[in-house]
Amino acid sequence: MTKAKPGLDKNLSNVIDELNEAPVNSHHAQQIQQDENDRRHEDARNHRKPTDLTHPHS
């Protein structure tokens, strides 16, 4: 991971670093792709719960 420069978004800095990383062979390319899939899956799992818009104490 890189240190975010003042005024720049840390997440975008990390994405740029990941995009600049060239896989050295097909196995490494598959590992990079799997990491991306794992992050997407984890994000989807964390956002699966519906939002309760009714407050029980109102």
PyRosetta script that sets phi, psi and omega in degrees:
from pyrosetta import init, pose_from_sequence

init()
pose = pose_from_sequence("MTKAKPGLDKNLSNVIDELNEAPVNSHHAQQIQQDENDRRHEDARNHRKPTDLTHPHS")
pose.set_psi(1, 150.4)
pose.set_omega(1, 179.2)
pose.set_phi(2, -104.0)
pose.set_psi(2, 159.2)
pose.set_omega(2, 173.4)
pose.set_phi(3, -81.3)
pose.set_psi(3, 135.7)
pose.set_omega(3, 179.1)
pose.set_phi(4, -72.9)
pose.set_psi(4, 135.6)
pose.set_omega(4, 177.0)
pose.set_phi(5, -80.7)
pose.set_psi(5, 150.3)
pose.set_omega(5, -179.0)
pose.set_phi(6, -53.8)
pose.set_psi(6, 130.8)
pose.set_omega(6, 178.0)
pose.set_phi(7, 88.3)
pose.set_psi(7, -4.2)
pose.set_omega(7, 180.0)
pose.set_phi(8, -109.4)
pose.set_psi(8, 148.2)
pose.set_omega(8, 178.8)
pose.set_phi(9, -74.4)
pose.set_psi(9, 123.0)
pose.set_omega(9, -178.0)
pose.set_phi(10, -60.8)
pose.set_psi(10, -40.9)
pose.set_omega(10, -179.0)
pose.set_phi(11, -63.7)
pose.set_psi(11, -41.6)
pose.set_omega(11, 178.8)
pose.set_phi(12, -67.2)
pose.set_psi(12, -34.6)
pose.set_omega(12, 177.1)
pose.set_phi(13, -62.6)
pose.set_psi(13, -41.3)
pose.set_omega(13, 179.0)
pose.set_phi(14, -66.8)
pose.set_psi(14, -38.1)
pose.set_omega(14, 178.5)
pose.set_phi(15, -63.6)
pose.set_psi(15, -43.0)
pose.set_omega(15, 179.0)
pose.set_phi(16, -61.2)
pose.set_psi(16, -42.7)
pose.set_omega(16, 178.2)
pose.set_phi(17, -61.0)
pose.set_psi(17, -41.6)
pose.set_omega(17, -180.0)
pose.set_phi(18, -67.2)
pose.set_psi(18, -37.4)
pose.set_omega(18, 179.0)
pose.set_phi(19, -68.6)
pose.set_psi(19, -30.2)
pose.set_omega(19, 179.5)
pose.set_phi(20, -76.9)
pose.set_psi(20, -12.9)
pose.set_omega(20, -179.0)
pose.set_phi(21, -81.0)
pose.set_psi(21, 116.5)
pose.set_omega(21, 179.9)
pose.set_phi(22, -94.3)
pose.set_psi(22, 128.8)
pose.set_omega(22, 178.3)
pose.set_phi(23, -65.9)
pose.set_psi(23, 142.7)
pose.set_omega(23, -177.2)
pose.set_phi(24, -86.8)
pose.set_psi(24, -23.1)
pose.set_omega(24, 176.7)
pose.set_phi(25, -156.9)
pose.set_psi(25, 179.9)
pose.set_omega(25, -175.2)
pose.set_phi(26, -65.7)
pose.set_psi(26, -33.6)
pose.set_omega(26, 179.1)
pose.set_phi(27, -65.9)
pose.set_psi(27, -43.3)
pose.set_omega(27, 178.5)
pose.set_phi(28, -64.6)
pose.set_psi(28, -39.6)
pose.set_omega(28, 177.4)
pose.set_phi(29, -61.5)
pose.set_psi(29, -40.5)
pose.set_omega(29, 179.6)
pose.set_phi(30, -66.4)
pose.set_psi(30, -38.2)
pose.set_omega(30, 178.6)
pose.set_phi(31, -65.3)
pose.set_psi(31, -40.9)
pose.set_omega(31, 177.6)
pose.set_phi(32, -62.3)
pose.set_psi(32, -44.7)
pose.set_omega(32, 179.7)
pose.set_phi(33, -63.9)
pose.set_psi(33, -39.4)
pose.set_omega(33, 179.6)
pose.set_phi(34, -66.0)
pose.set_psi(34, -38.7)
pose.set_omega(34, 176.1)
pose.set_phi(35, -59.5)
pose.set_psi(35, -42.7)
pose.set_omega(35, 178.7)
pose.set_phi(36, -63.9)
pose.set_psi(36, -44.0)
pose.set_omega(36, 178.7)
pose.set_phi(37, -63.0)
pose.set_psi(37, -40.0)
pose.set_omega(37, 179.1)
pose.set_phi(38, -62.8)
pose.set_psi(38, -42.0)
pose.set_omega(38, 178.5)
pose.set_phi(39, -64.1)
pose.set_psi(39, -41.4)
pose.set_omega(39, 178.4)
pose.set_phi(40, -63.6)
pose.set_psi(40, -42.1)
pose.set_omega(40, -178.9)
pose.set_phi(41, -64.7)
pose.set_psi(41, -43.3)
pose.set_omega(41, -180.0)
pose.set_phi(42, -64.4)
pose.set_psi(42, -40.8)
pose.set_omega(42, 178.3)
pose.set_phi(43, -63.0)
pose.set_psi(43, -42.4)
pose.set_omega(43, 179.1)
pose.set_phi(44, -64.0)
pose.set_psi(44, -40.4)
pose.set_omega(44, 178.9)
pose.set_phi(45, -64.3)
pose.set_psi(45, -37.3)
pose.set_omega(45, -178.1)
pose.set_phi(46, -73.0)
pose.set_psi(46, -18.6)
pose.set_omega(46, -177.1)
pose.set_phi(47, -111.9)
pose.set_psi(47, 16.5)
pose.set_omega(47, -176.1)
pose.set_phi(48, -79.2)
pose.set_psi(48, -25.5)
pose.set_omega(48, -175.9)
pose.set_phi(49, -70.8)
pose.set_psi(49, 131.7)
pose.set_omega(49, 178.1)
pose.set_phi(50, -71.3)
pose.set_psi(50, 150.6)
pose.set_omega(50, 179.7)
pose.set_phi(51, -82.7)
pose.set_psi(51, 131.3)
pose.set_omega(51, 177.5)
pose.set_phi(52, -90.0)
pose.set_psi(52, 106.2)
pose.set_omega(52, -177.1)
pose.set_phi(53, -88.4)
pose.set_psi(53, -9.7)
pose.set_omega(53, 177.9)
pose.set_phi(54, -96.7)
pose.set_psi(54, 131.1)
pose.set_omega(54, -179.8)
pose.set_phi(55, -93.3)
pose.set_psi(55, 125.5)
pose.set_omega(55, -174.9)
pose.set_phi(56, -67.0)
pose.set_psi(56, -19.0)
pose.set_omega(56, -176.0)
pose.set_phi(57, -105.1)
pose.set_psi(57, 22.7)
pose.set_omega(57, -179.3)
pose.set_phi(58, -99.8)
pose.dump_pdb("model.pdb")
